[in-house]
Amino acid sequence: MTNPQHISRRGVVGGLALGGAAAAFFSAPADAAPGPSGAAPGAPRASTTYRPAFHFSVPDNWKNDPQRPIYLNGEYLYYYLYNADYINGGAGTAWRRTTTRDHVQFRDHGIAIPKNSNGNGDCWSGSLVVDEHGTAGYGNGAVIALVTQAPKGVQAQYLWHSSDGGRTFQPGPTEPVLPNPGVPDFRDPKIIWDADRSRWILANAEGQRVGFYSSPDLHAWQRVGEFVRTDIGVLECPDLFTMTADDGTTHWVLGVSANGKSRGLPATYAYWTGMFNGATFVPDADEPRWLDHGFDFYGAVTYPHHDTNGNEDPTLRHAIGWANFWDYPHNTPSLVTDGYNGDDMITRDVRLLRTGAGYALASSPTAALRNYVTRTHQIGDVQLSGVRDLDLRATAYELSCELVWSPAASPSNIGFELRRGPQGGRHVAVGAFLNGPFAYVNRRPTVNPTGGETQTPINPSTGRLAIRVLVDRSSVEYFIDEGRDVHSHRVFPLPGDDRIRLFVNDGEATFRALTIRELKV
């Protein structure tokens, strides 16, 4: 797509314009030699890195959209859009492949679909399936990808196939299997198998609608319906799946990456629960819910969890989101310090919960993250009025506790200053403003792409709020109330900004069972 600033969404080029503050802090010497692995001019300083300690990041240059992982031979294959020429100003994206067994540690395997490898141009987003019964004609178990390409600027869906387990792909027909009917936005095909009707279903992003198509063979597609939404911007990267909720009922979920900023809503992953009859999706409620309320969880995908026998668990999915947004895609000091631009937020475990207001997705950092704890600090209960600076310095960790207060005499504000500078001016504020009342992340006081604060409502009459915060070298993720709300943010603290301050304003509160776990993959 073209974003509001008319920057090509996937045919990215090297704008490489750091924001004023970031450029001032991180500019490299003009005469520095090129760094390794395609790094930007200027050898990275050993003490200054924005390469995350426990999040996924591209080896070099650029990444953006995640592609929905598939499960094959005991591991998950994760592809993403990659531009090896980004730092040199080149355009276009390829599909690069990684694999994981635990959703935390990823192994890079290089490019699976090179960009501009046929006459239809570079490859944008799409999706893969394992064609177990060979419906597409490439054999049982072939990996099939439907990918958006845009020859002469016309977006359409093209078929690629792999006979070596997804390591490499070959183009299928020269012509698109889903041609463009004459609209500017026609991309991001998401394929699922419709077991009730023994056919494939494709959800396609078409401006302010999601088109639904059916096919017996992944080649011939028939339009069967659509879902229209006109008040959250251009819809992208659709997602369609079923989940079993915590009460044992099964529901359909339709998700999209969308931009609700004009309505004071997030610009992340919007979703609806409802019913899908193979052609029409009917939502349970008109307003979407959001899987993330921060600024940086775009192009997200979800995928099913598999047990040790390889069977899908209908109660659990995982989610991966791109740690960026199209308002500032090139604004990152990691270009100077590390020679790359492209991280993901932490992979999440996602479950469907029955609530008083219907069904909603709740997400938490994926369970295997506990296997990468390098040191645990059990601080315990901290009763506080005012501020307390912890005798602990860290840049990559999980912080968890329950905030507890008296509803009859509640303070105005409870929380943390994270990645706090030595003098305290720079920090990321995370907490609960009870006078709002809302939970929040405020990244204005530190180096960041655009400043800003995000908020979600809370109920101060409960007197408690369970929280988890993931802090890495260039991100903060705030999980509230067992993941019912999440805020994901990019931030770029200075290397020495590693302090942690607790604060309670205008009253008293307890940070119950405060624990900090340092993390590294």
FITOR-400824 format. One record per residue (C-alpha): x, y, z. Coordinates in steps of 0.001 Angstrom, whole numbers, plus 524288, in hexadecimal, padded with zeros to 5 digits. Layout:
FITOR-400824
{atom {X,Y,Z}},
...
//
This chain:
FITOR-400824
{atom {80000,80000,80000}},
{atom {803AF,80E45,80096}},
{atom {80353,8137F,80E5B}},
{atom {7FE71,8211D,811FC}},
{atom {80BEA,826C4,80F86}},
{atom {80C10,82044,80219}},
{atom {81746,81769,805CB}},
{atom {8160F,80A64,7FEE7}},
{atom {811F3,80088,80914}},
{atom {819C1,7F4EF,80443}},
{atom {82232,7FA31,7F95F}},
{atom {829F5,80116,803B8}},
{atom {835B8,80951,8008C}},
{atom {8403F,80EC0,8093B}},
{atom {83AB8,81B84,80E2C}},
{atom {8431A,8197B,81A54}},
{atom {83EF8,82656,82068}},
{atom {840F2,825BA,82F10}},
{atom {838EA,82ED6,8378C}},
{atom {84013,83AC2,83C95}},
{atom {84292,8359F,84A42}},
{atom {846B2,82839,8458C}},
{atom {84FB6,82DC7,83B38}},
{atom {8563D,83685,84517}},
{atom {858B2,82B6A,84E90}},
{atom {85C90,820D3,844F8}},
{atom {86328,826D7,8391C}},
{atom {86F72,81F7A,83537}},
{atom {87C6C,82587,8315F}},
{atom {87C51,829F1,82326}},
{atom {888F8,822E6,82007}},
{atom {8856C,815DD,82655}},
{atom {88761,8099A,81E55}},
{atom {87BB9,8013A,81A46}},
{atom {87766,7F7BB,824BC}},
{atom {875B1,7E904,82328}},
{atom {869D3,7E1F1,81D90}},
{atom {86564,7ED42,81541}},
{atom {8653E,7F68F,820C7}},
{atom {8636B,80512,81ED2}},
{atom {86FB1,80D68,81D93}},
{atom {875AE,80ECD,82AF0}},
{atom {87AA2,8032D,832B0}},
{atom {870EC,80005,83D91}},
{atom {875BF,803FD,84AE2}},
{atom {876B7,7F852,853EE}},
{atom {86FE2,7FFB4,85EEB}},
{atom {864B2,8048F,85663}},
{atom {85BCA,7FA69,85089}},
{atom {84D42,7F9E4,84DEF}},
{atom {84D97,7EBB1,849E0}},
{atom {84367,7E5B3,85315}},
{atom {847E3,7DBE4,85D39}},
{atom {83BDE,7D324,85C73}},
{atom {8334F,7D7F5,85132}},
{atom {83448,7D3DD,842F3}},
{atom {83BD5,7DD05,83A01}},
{atom {84041,7DC92,82BDC}},
{atom {84EBC,7D910,829FD}},
{atom {85146,7E54C,821E2}},
{atom {84AD6,7EFE5,819D0}},
{atom {83BE4,7EF9C,81A60}},
{atom {83007,7E79F,81E4C}},
{atom {821B6,7EAE4,81EFC}},
{atom {815A2,7E22F,81DF6}},
{atom {815BB,7D4FD,824D5}},
{atom {80FB4,7C9EF,81CFF}},
{atom {8074D,7C01E,82450}},
{atom {81023,7B4EB,828C9}},
{atom {80CD6,7A6F7,82509}},
{atom {80FEE,79A8B,82C86}},
{atom {817BE,79040,8253C}},
{atom {81FF3,784D1,82A05}},
{atom {82014,788ED,83827}},
{atom {82365,79736,83666}},
{atom {81D2A,7A404,83262}},
{atom {8215A,7AA83,825BE}},
{atom {820D1,7B941,826F6}},
{atom {8229E,7C1E2,81AF2}},
{atom {82314,7D0A5,81A65}},
{atom {824F8,7DB68,81071}},
{atom {83367,7DEAE,80F0A}},
{atom {83B28,7E8A3,80728}},
{atom {849B6,7E5A0,80612}},
{atom {84C2F,7F26A,7FEC3}},
{atom {84573,7FB5C,80870}},
{atom {85153,8025C,80DED}},
{atom {85693,804C1,80035}},
{atom {84992,80AB0,7FC32}},
{atom {84410,7FF05,7F4E0}},
{atom {83586,7FC47,7F3FA}},
{atom {82D6A,7EFE6,7F482}},
{atom {82BC8,7E46E,7FDAB}},
{atom {82EB8,7D5E9,7FDB1}},
{atom {829AA,7CB47,806B9}},
{atom {833D2,7C734,810BC}},
{atom {8323A,7BABF,818B9}},
{atom {834E2,7B795,826EB}},
{atom {830DC,7ABFB,82F36}},
{atom {82D4E,7AA8A,83D81}},
{atom {828EA,79FE2,846B5}},
{atom {8255E,7A84A,85265}},
{atom {8213D,7B591,84C88}},
{atom {82CA5,7BC78,85333}},
{atom {8392F,7B7B4,84CF1}},
{atom {8397B,7B8A7,83E21}},
{atom {84363,7B2F6,834A5}},
{atom {845E2,7BA5B,82819}},
{atom {845F3,7B2ED,81B23}},
{atom {8473D,7BDFA,81152}},
{atom {83EA7,7C1CA,805E8}},
{atom {8341B,7B856,80161}},
{atom {82DC4,7C0D9,7F6CE}},
{atom {83734,7CACD,7F0DE}},
{atom {831CC,7D7FB,7ED3A}},
{atom {82FA8,7DADF,7DED9}},
{atom {83251,7CCB2,7DB76}},
{atom {82806,7CC61,7D0DF}},
{atom {8214F,7D60A,7C808}},
{atom {816D2,7D93A,7D1F6}},
{atom {81F65,7E152,7DAEE}},
{atom {8230A,7DFF9,7E929}},
{atom {81B2B,7D822,7F2F2}},
{atom {81283,7DE95,7FD14}},
{atom {80A69,7D84F,807BA}},
{atom {8028A,7CBE9,80641}},
{atom {80148,7BEF5,80D34}},
{atom {8058F,7B0CE,80C99}},
{atom {7FEDE,7A3CD,80E6F}},
{atom {8035A,795C5,80E4E}},
{atom {7FB79,78F81,80352}},
{atom {7FA9F,78231,809B8}},
{atom {7F228,77C15,7FF32}},
{atom {7F88E,7828B,7F372}},
{atom {7EC9A,78A52,7EF5A}},
{atom {7F4F9,79435,7E7FA}},
{atom {7FB99,789DC,7DF93}},
{atom {8093D,78AA5,7E54E}},
{atom {8089F,77E3B,7ED52}},
{atom {8041E,77A53,7FAD4}},
{atom {80A5E,782B3,8053F}},
{atom {80EFF,78D88,7FC30}},
{atom {8100E,79AD4,80294}},
{atom {807E3,7A4B0,7FB10}},
{atom {80910,7B35A,7FC7A}},
{atom {7FF7F,7BD3F,7F719}},
{atom {806E2,7CA04,7F62A}},
{atom {8035D,7D7D1,7F1F9}},
{atom {80B4F,7DCDD,7E691}},
{atom {8089C,7E958,7DF13}},
{atom {80DCB,7E961,7D114}},
{atom {80BE3,7F6FD,7CB54}},
{atom {8063B,7FB16,7D871}},
{atom {7FA6B,7F208,7D7CD}},
{atom {7F932,7E9CD,7E421}},
{atom {7F4F4,7DBAC,7E25D}},
{atom {7F722,7CE6E,7E8B2}},
{atom {800FA,7C4E2,7E312}},
{atom {803C1,7B6CE,7E693}},
{atom {8113C,7B1CD,7EA87}},
{atom {81455,7A3DE,7EE6E}},
{atom {81EF1,79C6F,7F5B2}},
{atom {82267,78E0F,7F4EB}},
{atom {82DA3,78EB3,7FEB6}},
{atom {8262D,791C6,80B18}},
{atom {82576,7A06D,80933}},
{atom {83412,7A2A0,8077E}},
{atom {832B4,7A805,7F9BB}},
{atom {82716,7AB7C,7F12B}},
{atom {8243F,7AB5C,7E2BF}},
{atom {81A2E,7B3EF,7DC15}},
{atom {80DBD,7AD6D,7D776}},
{atom {80595,7B2E4,7CC59}},
{atom {80A6E,7BF74,7C611}},
{atom {7FCEB,7C54F,7C72C}},
{atom {7F6ED,7C828,7D488}},
{atom {7EE2F,7BDE1,7DA99}},
{atom {7E641,7C92F,7E033}},
{atom {7E6BC,7D48B,7D681}},
{atom {7E3C5,7E27C,7DA39}},
{atom {7D5E1,7E698,7D68D}},
{atom {7DA08,7F4BC,7D4D7}},
{atom {7DC2A,7FA09,7E2A2}},
{atom {7E84A,800AB,7E847}},
{atom {7E940,7F84D,7F4AA}},
{atom {7E8EC,7E9A7,7F25B}},
{atom {7F2AF,7E231,7FAB2}},
{atom {7F6E3,7DA11,80668}},
{atom {7EFC5,7CD3A,80365}},
{atom {7ED88,7C4A9,80F48}},
{atom {7EA04,7B672,80C6C}},
{atom {7E36D,7ACC0,81597}},
{atom {7DDA3,79F4A,81394}},
{atom {7CEDD,79F48,81579}},
{atom {7CD0E,79199,81B08}},
{atom {7BE3E,792EB,81BCD}},
{atom {7BD65,7949B,80D13}},
{atom {7C9EE,78DB9,808B3}},
{atom {7CF6F,7995B,8016F}},
{atom {7D931,7A44B,802C7}},
{atom {7D4FC,7B1DA,8075A}},
{atom {7DCA7,7BE28,8046F}},
{atom {7DB0C,7CB37,80B66}},
{atom {7E040,7D694,80358}},
{atom {7E2A9,7E4D4,8073C}},
{atom {7DB77,7EDD9,7FDDF}},
{atom {7DBD7,7FBAA,80328}},
{atom {7D0CC,7FCFB,80CE6}},
{atom {7CBF9,7EF2C,80B0D}},
{atom {7D0B2,7E145,80C8E}},
{atom {7CCD5,7D8A7,8011E}},
{atom {7CA16,7CA2C,8034A}},
{atom {7CD08,7C01C,7F8A9}},
{atom {7CC02,7B15C,7F7CB}},
{atom {7D3D2,7A784,7EFE5}},
{atom {7D52B,798BF,7EEA8}},
{atom {7E346,7995D,7E9F5}},
{atom {7E9D7,7A668,7EDB8}},
{atom {7E98F,7AA46,7DF52}},
{atom {7DB76,7AD65,7DBC6}},
{atom {7D53B,7B6EA,7E55A}},
{atom {7C6FA,7BB0A,7E60E}},
{atom {7C2B4,7C70F,7ED91}},
{atom {7B887,7C305,7F7A4}},
{atom {7B717,7CEBA,800AA}},
{atom {7BD35,7DA61,8076E}},
{atom {7BE72,7E1AF,81442}},
{atom {7BDEC,7F092,81392}},
{atom {7C338,7FA54,81D66}},
{atom {7C475,808BD,819B7}},
{atom {7C8FA,80F8B,82630}},
{atom {7D64D,809A0,82999}},
{atom {7DE28,80CEC,81D83}},
{atom {7E344,803B8,81333}},
{atom {7E1FB,7F59F,817A6}},
{atom {7EE22,7ED26,81636}},
{atom {7F38B,7DFC9,819A1}},
{atom {7E686,7D8F4,81C63}},
{atom {7E5E2,7CD7D,825B3}},
{atom {7DAF7,7C35C,826B9}},
{atom {7DA96,7B7D5,8301C}},
{atom {7D2C0,7B062,83A44}},
{atom {7D5E1,7AF27,848B4}},
{atom {7D03B,7A7D1,85424}},
{atom {7CDA9,7B11C,85F60}},
{atom {7D020,7AEA6,86DCA}},
{atom {7C1DA,7AAA1,86F57}},
{atom {7C320,79FFF,86508}},
{atom {7BBB3,7A6E8,85A27}},
{atom {7C175,7A8CD,84C8E}},
{atom {7C196,7B5E4,8458D}},
{atom {7C678,7BBF8,838F7}},
{atom {7CFB8,7C788,839B0}},
{atom {7D248,7D143,82EBD}},
{atom {7DE24,7DA03,83061}},
{atom {7E427,7E4FA,82855}},
{atom {7EF18,7EEB5,829A6}},
{atom {7E821,7FBC1,829CA}},
{atom {7E9C9,80A16,82D3F}},
{atom {7DFD1,80F73,836CA}},
{atom {7E74B,81BDF,83A2A}},
{atom {7DCDB,824BA,83462}},
{atom {7D36F,81F51,83E9D}},
{atom {7DD12,81F3C,849E0}},
{atom {7DF1A,81098,84831}},
{atom {7EBAB,808D3,84653}},
{atom {7F26D,8062E,83970}},
{atom {7F5C6,7F7F5,83BDF}},
{atom {7EE56,7EB06,83AF1}},
{atom {7DF8D,7ECA0,83B6B}},
{atom {7D6D2,7E0C1,83CC3}},
{atom {7C8E3,7DC36,83E23}},
{atom {7C36C,7CF76,8435C}},
{atom {7B791,7CA1C,83C4E}},
{atom {7B24F,7C00E,832BA}},
{atom {7B769,7BC74,82535}},
{atom {7AF4F,7B403,81C16}},
{atom {7B970,7B27F,81177}},
{atom {7B56C,7BF10,80ABC}},
{atom {7B10D,7C931,814B0}},
{atom {7B6D9,7CD3D,821AA}},
{atom {7ACF7,7D278,82B86}},
{atom {7B381,7D910,83735}},
{atom {7AE58,7D7CE,84507}},
{atom {7AFCB,7E686,846C0}},
{atom {7B1AB,7F1F2,83D88}},
{atom {7BDA4,7F7EA,843EF}},
{atom {7CA86,7F0B8,8425C}},
{atom {7D318,7ECBD,84D8E}},
{atom {7E1C7,7EECA,84CB6}},
{atom {7EC72,7E500,84F9B}},
{atom {7F5A4,7F048,852EA}},
{atom {7F38C,7FE62,85721}},
{atom {8018D,80303,85537}},
{atom {807A7,809B8,84990}},
{atom {80FBB,7FE6B,84433}},
{atom {808BC,7F1A6,84186}},
{atom {8055B,7F200,83324}},
{atom {80401,7E7B8,8286D}},
{atom {801CD,7DD81,832EA}},
{atom {7FEC3,7CF46,8300C}},
{atom {7F994,7C44A,83885}},
{atom {7FC03,7B5BC,836F9}},
{atom {7F7A5,7A95D,83DFC}},
{atom {7FF32,7A2B0,848C5}},
{atom {802DA,79461,8472A}},
{atom {804D6,78AAB,85220}},
{atom {8103F,78133,85324}},
{atom {80934,777CE,849EE}},
{atom {8076E,78253,83FA2}},
{atom {7F8E0,78403,841FB}},
{atom {7F2D5,79181,841E4}},
{atom {7EE2F,796A7,84F0C}},
{atom {7E151,79DC9,84C55}},
{atom {7E265,7A588,85910}},
{atom {7EF89,7ABEA,8562D}},
{atom {7F558,7B41D,84B45}},
{atom {80194,7BC39,84A08}},
{atom {802F6,7CA0E,844CE}},
{atom {80E72,7D16A,83EE6}},
{atom {80E07,7DFFA,83C0A}},
{atom {81785,7E906,83516}},
{atom {81DBD,7F278,83ED3}},
{atom {81BA3,7FE9A,836A6}},
{atom {81171,806D5,82FB9}},
{atom {810A8,80DB2,8228F}},
{atom {810AF,81B53,82871}},
{atom {81F44,819C3,82B4F}},
{atom {8245E,80D41,824E4}},
{atom {83253,8121C,822D9}},
{atom {83422,8193B,82FBB}},
{atom {83CFD,8104E,837AC}},
{atom {84ACF,81219,83CFF}},
{atom {84D79,80386,83B29}},
{atom {850FB,80701,82D1D}},
{atom {85CE6,80E06,83267}},
{atom {8602E,80579,83DFD}},
{atom {85D27,7F808,83858}},
{atom {85AE6,7F93A,829A8}},
{atom {84CC3,7F4AF,8297D}},
{atom {83EB2,7F93B,82AA8}},
{atom {83497,7EF04,82E4F}},
{atom {8301A,7E874,83AE8}},
{atom {82402,7E130,83F42}},
{atom {81D1C,7E288,84C28}},
{atom {81D7C,7D670,854AE}},
{atom {815FC,7CAA2,84FB6}},
{atom {80981,7C96B,85787}},
{atom {80114,7BE63,85C76}},
{atom {7F319,7C21E,85911}},
{atom {7E6C6,7BC8C,85F23}},
{atom {7D862,7BF94,85D7F}},
{atom {7D151,7C365,86A00}},
{atom {7C314,7C51E,86D38}},
{atom {7C11E,7D268,8738A}},
{atom {7B589,7DA3C,87834}},
{atom {7B5A3,7E145,86B27}},
{atom {7B6DB,7D559,8624D}},
{atom {7C2E0,7CDF9,85DF0}},
{atom {7D051,7D41C,85D50}},
{atom {7DE47,7D009,85A63}},
{atom {7E828,7D0CA,8656A}},
{atom {7F6A9,7CFAF,862C1}},
{atom {802C4,7CD6F,86AD8}},
{atom {81141,7CC07,867DF}},
{atom {81320,7BE6A,86269}},
{atom {81565,7B44F,86D00}},
{atom {822E4,7B009,8688B}},
{atom {8284A,7BD80,86BB2}},
{atom {82A2C,7B8A8,879B1}},
{atom {834DC,7AFB0,8748C}},
{atom {83D41,7BB80,8712C}},
{atom {83DD3,7C192,87EB1}},
{atom {84C01,7C423,8824D}},
{atom {849B9,7C9C1,88FD6}},
{atom {83DEB,7CBA4,898B0}},
{atom {83C54,7D6AD,8A27D}},
{atom {8313D,7D3D9,8AC0C}},
{atom {82F20,7E0EB,8B263}},
{atom {8226D,7DD40,8B92A}},
{atom {8180C,7E691,8BE46}},
{atom {81B96,7F4F2,8BDA8}},
{atom {8128B,7FE31,8C4F8}},
{atom {814EE,80BE7,8C03F}},
{atom {810F3,81A0F,8C0DD}},
{atom {819B5,82276,8B87A}},
{atom {824FD,81C71,8B0E6}},
{atom {82EC3,81171,8B250}},
{atom {83A64,80EB9,8A983}},
{atom {83DCE,8005D,8A88D}},
{atom {84BD6,7FC2C,8AABA}},
{atom {84B8B,7F551,89D94}},
{atom {84FBF,7F8CF,88FDB}},
{atom {84B11,7F189,883DD}},
{atom {8477F,7F3AC,8759E}},
{atom {8407D,7E6F4,87218}},
{atom {836F5,7E103,87BB5}},
{atom {8291D,7DD97,87FAD}},
{atom {8231F,7E4E3,88B15}},
{atom {816F7,7DF65,891A8}},
{atom {80EE5,7E2D9,89D8A}},
{atom {8014B,7E637,8A228}},
{atom {7FE81,7F485,8A4CF}},
{atom {7F5F7,7F55A,8B100}},
{atom {7EF57,80148,8B6F9}},
{atom {7E3F0,804CE,8BF99}},
{atom {7D822,808D2,8B75B}},
{atom {7D397,8115E,8C2AF}},
{atom {7E043,8192E,8C295}},
{atom {7E660,81695,8B56F}},
{atom {7F293,81DBE,8B0D7}},
{atom {7F234,82563,8A42C}},
{atom {7FD00,81E23,89D05}},
{atom {80499,81166,89EEC}},
{atom {80F4C,80C15,89669}},
{atom {81D48,80B2B,891C8}},
{atom {82771,81344,88AF2}},
{atom {82E67,80915,88293}},
{atom {83B1E,80A8A,87AF9}},
{atom {83D45,81661,8838B}},
{atom {848FE,81F00,880FD}},
{atom {85376,82183,88B52}},
{atom {84DA0,82ED5,88E74}},
{atom {83FAF,82A4B,88CD1}},
{atom {83B91,832FE,88190}},
{atom {83A9F,8283A,87772}},
{atom {8319E,81CB7,87A0B}},
{atom {82592,81558,8758C}},
{atom {81A14,816DD,87EE6}},
{atom {81160,80AEC,880B1}},
{atom {8065F,80A29,88A6D}},
{atom {7F86D,80D16,88E95}},
{atom {7F2D5,81AC8,88F8F}},
{atom {7E781,8188C,898CE}},
{atom {7E211,8263B,89730}},
{atom {7E005,8232F,888BE}},
{atom {7DDB0,81831,88AAF}},
{atom {7E6AC,81160,88110}},
{atom {7F2E5,8092F,87F89}},
{atom {7FD2E,80F75,876F6}},
{atom {80A6F,80F6C,87085}},
{atom {810C3,81CBC,86E9C}},
{atom {81CE6,81C74,8660E}},
{atom {81E29,82B3E,864A8}},
{atom {8292E,82C95,86EBA}},
{atom {83295,823E5,86715}},
{atom {837E5,82341,85932}},
{atom {82CF1,81DEC,850AC}},
{atom {8276B,81F26,842E7}},
{atom {81C77,828EA,84594}},
{atom {819D9,82A72,8540D}},
{atom {80C68,82793,8593F}},
{atom {804DB,8200F,86371}},
{atom {7FB03,8150F,8624E}},
{atom {7F02D,81237,86C14}},
{atom {7E618,807B6,86F09}},
{atom {7DB5E,808C3,87944}},
{atom {7DC2F,801FD,88676}},
{atom {7D2FE,800C2,89216}},
{atom {7D93A,806DE,89E37}},
{atom {7CE7B,8018C,8A716}},
{atom {7D4BD,7F3FF,8A641}},
{atom {7E0A7,7F8D8,8ADA6}},
{atom {7EA12,7F084,8A5E6}},
{atom {7F009,7EED2,89866}},
{atom {7F8B7,7E37B,8940D}},
{atom {80351,7E7C9,88A96}},
{atom {80EC6,7E25B,882D2}},
{atom {8186B,7EAFD,87B9C}},
{atom {82274,7E66F,871AC}},
{atom {82DE2,7EFA7,87003}},
{atom {83836,7EDC8,86589}},
{atom {84285,7F66F,85F6B}},
{atom {838D2,7FD0B,8565B}},
{atom {82B24,7F971,85AFE}},
{atom {821B8,7F980,8666E}},
{atom {815A4,7F0B4,866CB}},
{atom {80B8C,7F235,8718E}},
{atom {8024D,7E6B3,8743D}},
{atom {7F6EC,7EA71,87D08}},
{atom {7ED1E,7E1F8,88448}},
{atom {7F209,7D4E8,87EFF}},
{atom {7F3DE,7DA6D,87168}},
{atom {7E62A,7DF9D,86F30}},
{atom {7ECBE,7EC50,86B18}},
{atom {7FA7C,7EDE6,8659B}},
{atom {80284,7F9DB,861D3}},
{atom {80E57,7F7B2,858E2}},
{atom {817E0,802D5,85686}},
{atom {824D1,80542,84FF7}},
{atom {82E4D,80D3C,85823}},
{atom {83CC6,81043,856C9}},
{atom {842B5,812E7,86432}},
{atom {85107,8162D,86550}},
{atom {859C5,80AC0,86955}},
{atom {85B61,80FFF,87730}},
{atom {84CCA,811C1,87945}},
{atom {84B40,80556,8813D}},
{atom {84531,809B9,88E20}},
{atom {837D6,80625,8939E}},
{atom {82FBA,80F3B,89C1B}},
{atom {822F0,80C25,8A309}},
{atom {81983,81743,8A5ED}},
{atom {80C84,8199E,8ACB9}},
{atom {806BD,82737,8AC0C}},
{atom {7FD14,82D12,8B5B4}},
{atom {7FB42,8212E,8BE1E}},
{atom {8001E,81392,8C110}},
{atom {80087,806C2,8B98B}},
{atom {80748,7F99B,8B9C0}},
{atom {80F0B,7F33F,8AEDB}},
{atom {80BAF,7E551,8B2A9}},
{atom {814F9,7DA1A,8AF46}},
{atom {81D8E,7E2FF,8A724}},
{atom {826A4,7DA7C,89F00}},
{atom {8306D,7DDE8,8946B}},
{atom {835BB,7D35F,88B82}},
{atom {84127,7D6DD,882C4}},
{atom {83FF8,7D0BD,87542}},
{atom {848B5,7CD07,869F0}},
{atom {84771,7C37E,85EA0}},
//
